Amino acid sequence: MYAQLRVYTINRGKMDAWVEWFNNKARPVAEQVGHQILGPWINEASTEFIWIRTYESAEDAKAKDEAFSSSPAWQAIVSEAAEYVAKIEVTPMSSPMLPG
């Protein structure tokens, strides 16, 4: 199993609007291309949006990331994300306990 831990620092005062935008716009596009999404979570300070995407392998993640980034649905909304997200950190992870 392969995963990406994704931590987004959200602009001050924008968390509620971000969560709505993510759930109604970004998440459906991600799921259409096959991203398996775990979470999301919000840290106690309500400044970070944390979620995990899982894949069969690193190659599977790369293919789905490319499909997502180039999809017309994402291209139509990607510029809106800048209103909410100040910083993105992605940590690739693999499990020594699970196949893949």
C-alpha positions as CSV (number, residue, x, y, z in Angstrom):
1,M,0.0,0.0,0.0
2,Y,1.2,3.5,-0.9
3,A,-0.3,6.8,0.4
4,Q,0.2,10.5,0.4
5,L,-0.2,12.5,3.7
6,R,-1.4,15.9,2.6
7,V,-1.3,18.9,4.9
8,Y,-2.8,22.2,3.6
9,T,-2.3,25.4,5.6
10,I,-5.5,27.3,5.1
11,N,-5.7,31.1,5.0
12,R,-6.9,32.7,8.2
13,G,-10.7,32.6,8.5
14,K,-11.2,30.5,5.4
15,M,-11.4,26.9,6.9
16,D,-15.2,26.6,6.8
17,A,-15.4,27.9,3.2
18,W,-12.5,25.6,2.2
19,V,-14.1,22.5,3.6
20,E,-17.3,23.3,1.7
21,W,-15.3,24.0,-1.5
22,F,-13.2,20.8,-1.0
23,N,-16.2,18.6,-0.4
24,N,-18.4,20.0,-3.2
25,K,-15.8,20.7,-5.9
26,A,-12.4,19.2,-5.4
27,R,-13.2,15.9,-3.8
28,P,-15.7,14.8,-6.5
29,V,-13.1,15.5,-9.2
30,A,-10.4,13.6,-7.3
31,E,-12.7,10.6,-6.8
32,Q,-13.7,10.6,-10.4
33,V,-10.0,9.8,-11.4
34,G,-9.7,7.1,-8.7
35,H,-8.1,8.8,-5.7
36,Q,-9.1,7.0,-2.6
37,I,-9.5,9.6,0.1
38,L,-9.2,9.0,3.9
39,G,-10.1,11.8,6.2
40,P,-10.2,14.7,6.2
41,W,-9.2,16.2,9.5
42,I,-8.6,19.7,10.8
43,N,-6.0,20.4,13.4
44,E,-7.1,21.9,16.8
45,A,-5.9,25.4,15.8
46,S,-8.2,25.2,12.7
47,T,-5.2,26.2,10.5
48,E,-4.4,22.9,8.8
49,F,-6.5,20.6,6.7
50,I,-5.1,17.1,6.7
51,W,-6.1,14.2,4.5
52,I,-4.7,11.0,3.1
53,R,-5.0,9.6,-0.4
54,T,-4.2,5.9,-0.8
55,Y,-3.0,3.9,-3.9
56,E,-1.9,0.5,-4.9
57,S,1.7,1.8,-5.6
58,A,3.7,4.9,-6.3
59,E,3.2,4.4,-10.0
60,D,-0.6,4.3,-9.4
61,A,-0.4,7.5,-7.5
62,K,1.6,9.2,-10.3
63,A,-0.9,8.1,-12.9
64,K,-3.9,9.3,-10.9
65,D,-2.2,12.6,-10.0
66,E,-1.6,13.2,-13.7
67,A,-5.1,12.3,-14.6
68,F,-6.4,14.7,-11.9
69,S,-4.2,17.6,-12.8
70,S,-5.0,17.4,-16.5
71,S,-8.8,16.8,-16.1
72,P,-11.0,19.5,-17.6
73,A,-13.1,19.5,-14.4
74,W,-10.0,20.3,-12.2
75,Q,-8.7,22.9,-14.7
76,A,-12.1,24.7,-14.4
77,I,-11.7,25.1,-10.6
78,V,-8.0,25.0,-9.8
79,S,-7.6,28.8,-9.7
80,E,-10.2,28.9,-6.9
81,A,-8.0,27.0,-4.5
82,A,-5.6,29.9,-4.1
83,E,-8.3,31.8,-2.2
84,Y,-8.1,29.2,0.5
85,V,-4.7,27.4,0.5
86,A,-1.6,29.2,1.7
87,K,0.7,26.1,1.6
88,I,0.7,22.5,0.6
89,E,2.9,19.7,2.0
90,V,2.7,16.2,0.6
91,T,4.5,13.3,2.3
92,P,4.7,10.1,0.3
93,M,4.3,7.0,2.5
94,S,4.4,3.2,2.2
95,S,3.3,0.6,4.7
96,P,5.8,-2.0,5.8
97,M,2.9,-4.0,7.2
98,L,0.7,-4.2,4.1
99,P,1.2,-5.5,0.6
100,G,2.2,-3.1,-2.1
